[in-house]
Amino acid sequence: MKYIYLSIVLYLPYVSYAQTTKSAEKITISGYVYDASNGESLIGTSVYKEGTADGTTTNAYGFYSLSIPAGDSLKIVYSFIGYTTQTISIPERKNTTVNIRLESTMLNTVQITGVVADKVSEGSQMSSVVLDQQTIEKIPTLLGENDVLRAIQLMPGVQSPGDAGVGFYVRGGGPDQNLILLDGVPVYNASHLFGFFSVFNTDAINRVELIKGGFPARYGGRLSSVIDIQMKEGNMKKFGVEGSVGILSGRLMIEGPIVKDKVSFMVSGRRSWFDLFSAPISKAINGNAVGYYLTDVNGKINWKINNKHRIYLSGYFGEDKLYGGTGYKDTTYRDKSKFRLSWGNITSSLRWNYNISPKLFMNTSATFTQYKYRIGYDFEAFENDVKTEDYGSSMGSRIQDWSGRVDFNWYPTTNHKIMFGGYYTYHTFIPGITEMRVDNNKTTSGASNIFSHETQLYIEDEFKLFKRLTVNLGVHGSTFHVRNKTFWSIQPRVSAGVKIIDNLAVKASYSEMAQYIHLLSNPGISLPTDLWLPVTDNIKPMLSRQIALGVFKDWGNLFSTSVEGYYKTMDNVMDYKNGANIFIADDSWEQQITQGQGESYGVEFLLRRSTGKLTGWIGYTLSWNWRKFADLNYGEKFPYRYDRRHDFEIFLNYEINKKIDISATWVYGTGNAFTYITSGMAYANPLGENTGMGVGFFDKRNDQRMRDYHRLDLSVNFKKDKKWGQRIWNVSIYNVYSRQNPFFYMPGTSNGTIKQVSIMPIIPSVSYIFKIR
């Protein structure tokens, strides 16, 4: 790998010199591409010289730079799926700034809501997919809630934990190996309601990109995937309101110009209804309110200062709260107990875009993110109105990051796009604080706080060789300093795409990744008590190497297909030791876990249609996923909990007419692995094997399989245009044929038998959606 890194270092100065010399004979056309109706940046727009292959695409902020030979008659084409293609003439033979606004269009009476903006056979990037808001909104819902992560689960190579959960496992990785970014800020816990819903409000989202392999050098810090979620920028033209009222919750999004075409805002909120019904009912029955609710708030301000400067300020706040109590009362004695559980995220980002020159674009960001949870209990007792007992306890944990980042996009020529930059993060880990109270006397104990410094630098070059070969060559370097110890890693990345013929390409990639933080979580459901912790003297960084090869074909504008094979190895992956305690609130956490190796490999197939009355995709994954630990399973390798041989995903949406569309999803997966306990009990429970729920012995880990999983969901949208905008009635049915899928297994009534527990039968729901324009 040292030789790869050295070759990159020697290669880039050559590119800089050679291409800058040639650029003296060329002119540069640069600017931004926007949606004409609302002023939103159009990411991934194709910009090219008419009649040639000389072109580029807009970056994450809608900026482009195209260097082409000077000529007397130059025509530049701007093309983005779902929008009218524009062609403009450049009259002057000098560098020119051109900002373009594209109009959305309709094809076959259906607005193009394509899964991807570019053809799959173009470029070097593989193992990725892009979803927009319109696509996500068409996927059948659970309890009326559209969900970004539930849409991600429908992609090949992505496995779900089971019924209803929004957790996901990518190409053999664990849940902590996914980097989830919201406007460039990491989100550490992406789920509400113990994992059944994600924290992302669909109304506030503009674009979602999933990357499973072939990772560009600009991403780092996780092993298995990147979920890059970008919020809406806010309508620059006019005010708009979107919202919905469903069985689970209600949400509302408001956007519009503060100064037309100059400053815009977007604010979105969501709240569930559970406590509005449960609290008064429980209070009427036993005098104590019991309730649960979730809240989300997203906000963003977008300020176009001029053609060179732009500022974004965005933030997110989300929280879950569960509360309740019990009480007793007689003629002389009464008592009252209360419990509370809360967890949530805060993210914020301040970004400055600076167009330094027609060929050099800079983005500078300052960000903050935090995840915390807290559990508390209080008890009071009175006898003859005299307080006899008063005590309580609480436990909590927190992780928070302060980060600074700078990124540069440099376009030396049309055939080269060089990206480089770096970022620094100051981590604070508070693994656990326990507070005990008796009367007014408090004592505090817990694990020691941990502070660490993480630095990451990268450089990558996307360039064309010859006419049909596109290569992305890069390197990502990182350091992590904690407890007077510094870890470091150099991670080469390379991907290439070769056009065999028009619309048919073969692509390959190799990526190395390093991860310095990890999640101590139970091996079952997502609990808010999961702990994020850093590497230490005893815990090594996790490392991965992934190689992938695929064939990609576009069939005109109707279909695209891809077949990808991958092989990935992982070092220093973690698991709990036998008999470990997953509820940790002291410094013993390092002794509870062990590290070993992981291996995964498989083949993924995707057929997609993104135009016409019928849109959607069909995905299939054949995969193997292994783990090996010296301290577990007698040192022999065993299937990972989410080793699943076959996975099918189908999503179809059919537009009957402009007023009615129907959607369906069908998923099938062979059973997950679980451990059979030979002394009369079996474990595949939501709290895992090590929670003390019974006593038993087992020969080997994950030597049994759950039943196969399959489920059909349906959804119908009834749309009607109004003077004020549009209203939609959505009717969805989750698990249409009420398949009794396994959620976990528990001991049966007879010795040595096991019993399947299922939690999600057929669930119908209705929601009302409105869009005021």
Phi, psi and omega in degrees: 000332178298325181291324177297314181298317180297320180296324178295314181299319180286331185285319189295319176299325177298316179301315182302313182290309186296315186284329178293324178297317180292330188292348179296337182268006187236165171246159183242126173256123182219164180158203182234154176240128184235161167283125185294333185280332185223355178081005178292143176293140178258106185275132177087014176294135177278130179232121184208160177284131184303132176082006180226174175262007180284111183197178179208183176228155177288150182273195186293351179243012178084007182273146176221158174214124184232115178258123184222158178300138177294143180204170182282334183224097181248131176235130183248134183252135177241120186224130177215133184301131181091002182228154179291128178291136179244141174235127181236154176261140178255106187282333187255146180267062178204168179304134187223139174261124181229114173261129187242140173243116182264140179269135175291154184227172177235134175237130180054037179066008180240127176293135181287117179244034193323145178293327177227155179273331183248160174292143184291339182277355182269154171070191182252344184291132175228177177057039180217159177206148180242135175240142174252175184299319183297321179294314180300321182291340181274347182285133180308143188256163167252119181056033175079009184254111169294144186217127180299312185289331175293328175291321178299323180298341182275006180263144177298146182087354180244124181246142178264157180286347181141210187301120166072340184291150180257006173295159181208152184229123190247121175046049174087001182274167177271175183294333181276358182266012177254122176272110180255117183247132173244109187051043176082004183249129179296139174248120188275329177230110189260017186234148170253165170051050177057034174099002183275338179222152178270167183274001188265119179279116185301326181300333184268358189259137176259317190204143178228130176239130175253128175239122183255343182189178184058042189295126172299152185295341182289346178258144177196170175103349177223163186265327198249326183198164171233128172247104184258106184253127179244130180281160175299150181271344184100136184289123180277348189259314186204166180280147177212153180226132173229147179190175177205156175233118182231184180294320184278314190202178172232150179218157183212135177231131178235134178216160178166177181277137166274315167232119188305133180061014182229307182226132179227167179220160172214131175223136184221142179220153178214142175213142179273166185256354192311309188290336180295336178257317186289322184296308180293327180292313180294325179292323178293328183280311185234009177082004181230127180282131175239128183204167176214140173209158175234148178224148173221139174223124174244145176211151180204140173236134185233117185238111174273098182291310175196193182292344182257334187233140178209141182234137175237137172232120183222157180200163178215140173225129178217147183206145169246140176224129174238128184215161179171188181183172176224164179202162179219146182206134170225200188293329183239342188235143173209149175218167182207130176237147180227141173233156180208141177220126179220149176204153181179173182241152168227130173227150175208150183211132172241119184236142177235118173266131179227114176276088187298318178207173178302340182250357186227121182240137181234139172235126178242134184228145168236125188226159175219139174217147180211140169230136178211157172221159179208135177240134181219155179213135178226146180220135175227142177224142180230143173229119186054043178063015175253126182292123180252335178219142177203103181211166180192170178209157176208154178217141181207170179209156181205146167229137177216147182232137165247129186224150170230141186214145172224134181230140178238138169246118182240130182244080182296322175215176178298327185271003179227131170231109184255129178239134179208159181164195180189170178206156181234138180229132173257112182264140169237119178250125173242090189298323181185132175234126178246129179240126177247138181229130170234116190056239180255011181263125183242142172232142183235137177213173178150183180287153181289143174293147181235131179242139183213161181235127180238130179234136179224136178232149180209159170208138178213151180228120173262115185219160179254135173243133184060219184248336189242002183248124175241133184231140170242114183241128183202173176214141179239124178243143183214152172227153180217117183249124180209135176050049177063019176234139181241126174257151177213160182204142171243123190238102177287145177225135176212138173216151183212145176231130180244122176283112176286307170221177177302132177071012175225125184220152170248132182232150178217154180209155173220131182222140168244138183227151176228145182224126186254352176237154184213163185251122171272102185230157173291154184278013180239242185289162179278113177256147178291350179276003175300142185246131170267129183219155183267173170295156180219191175299331184259342183247119184272157175295147174277140182229148177218154172226128182227133174238139183220149179218135183208162175242133187230131185224129171257131179253079185063221178260005185266306188235157166219147180226152176211144173229121182233138171245146182216156174219129184225136172242148181226136177249147175063028172293159190241154173205161176287145171289160175301130178081011183289156177260117184278348177262094189249130178224026178213189185279011182276001187298329180294335181273353184271348188238162176226158182240148181204207183244154175230153179214132177216149179201156181177184179228136180238141178233137178219126173244126187226141172231127185237009175226159179096183181291326179254119178231165178140199181204161174233127181234150177215140178228130170247119188212160174228146187213117187235155172226151178214124180228138178297330185269356186233148171057036180059026180079001181269149179289150181217159179294138174294157183307323182254030168292119183222119188292312185236137177222125174243140174222129177231129172230125179227138174231128181238122178273102178295313174200191182291348184256339186224133169223151182238137178233152177213143170232141173226129180235145177218135176213137174293161191294144174289158178278146171212166186265130178263127180264122193285338185269049171089004181223158178225145179240127162201050188263164186292345177259005173087186187275346193244029186257006179077016180275076181104171181236134180190174179230149178223150182278310184223153179281140173050047181265004178235164181235139171290169173296154175299149182251132170206154187197142175243131175239142179232153180208142175229132175250126175252110187252146177213130177281135178240170177299327184270351181154239183214141172241146182226129168261123178251127175242120183235149174231117177268132180059065189305314182264019172051049177297130178273081181278148181288130171262316169200171178243149180220165180301140177278181181287334179257151181299129178088358180260159178233155183233132177278138175246126178242146186235346188238091174280196175298132183226104175276156178206156178226138176220152179248125183241137178226144178227109184261122180231000000 
